């Protein structure tokens, strides 16, 4: 992990731990559920994203979400990214691409 990434990780971990301990963090920890919001936030309908065979709209939706909201980490590592339960009709390749994009663009 780079020194910059370690610093962001430590900052976010301290923020979450302070909130859990009922202390005042530097700001409220941000851990929104991405679910369908990330698609709608990017100006797409859910159908536009899940049926986009190029996966470009999914990637743009995820990158926009990560850049705008910069979710905080969970104690123990990583930031929280949840999909919700409505992915049973989505192609496995699209779900895999979604997580690949999060791994590439997500940051501490």
N, C-alpha and C positions, 0 to 999 in steps of 0.2 A: 504494500500500500504506500502510495506517495505521502510525503509529509503533509501536503495540502489536504489529501483525502483523509488522512488520520485526524487532522485538526477539525475537519467538518464532521467526521464521525464522532469525535469526542464532544464537540459542541452539541450535536443533536442528541447524543446519549444523555448528556447532562441535562438537557432541556426536558426530556421525557422523564428521567428519574426525579427531577425536581417536582414536576407535576404530580407524579405518583406519590411522592413524599409530602404532598400538600404544601410545598414551598412555592415561592413565586419564581417561575422561570423567566428567562429573558423575553420570551413571547410564548403564546399558547402553542403547544406542539401540534403540528399539522399532520394528520393521518387520515385523509379522506379516502373513502372507498372509491376506487376508480370505476368499477362496474361499467355501466352504460354512460356514465357522466363524461368520460373522456372522449367518447365519440361525439356526443351532443355538444360538448364544449368546443370541439373543433369545427362545428358547423355541419356535421354529417348526420344522416340518419343511420340508425343501427344497420339497416339493410345495406346501405351503401358500403359500409365498412366490412361487414362479415361476408359479403359476396364479391368483394373486390379481389380478383385473382392476382393482381400485381402486389397486393398487400401494402401499397403506398399510402392509402388513406389510414390504415391501421397504424402504420409507423408514424405518420404525421400527427395522428390523434394522441398517441402515447408521448411523443416528444413534446408536444404542446403542453400536455398535462404535467409532465415532469418539470419543464422549464417554468411554467406559471405557478405551480403549487409547491415544488421542491419538498415533497413529503419527508417528515422526520423519520429517524430510525427507531427500531424497537430495541429495548435493552437486550444485549446479547448479540446484536449485529444486524446489518441490513436495514433497509427501509421496508415499510409494509406495502405490498401490492397485492390486492385481492381482486378476484374476477367476479365474485358472486356465483350464483348457481344457474345462470341461464345460458350456459354454453353447450348444452347437449346437441343442439342443431348446427353448431359451428364446426367447420372442417378442422380436423386435428392439425393440419399444416398451419392454419390461421392462428390457432391457439399457441402452437409452438413459436410461430413468428412473433406473436405478441410478447411472449416471455423473453425471446431473444432480444427484442428491441428494448425491453426494460433493462435487461442485463447490460446492453451496450450503452444506453443513454442515462440510466439511473446513476445517481452519484450520492456520495455522502456530503 
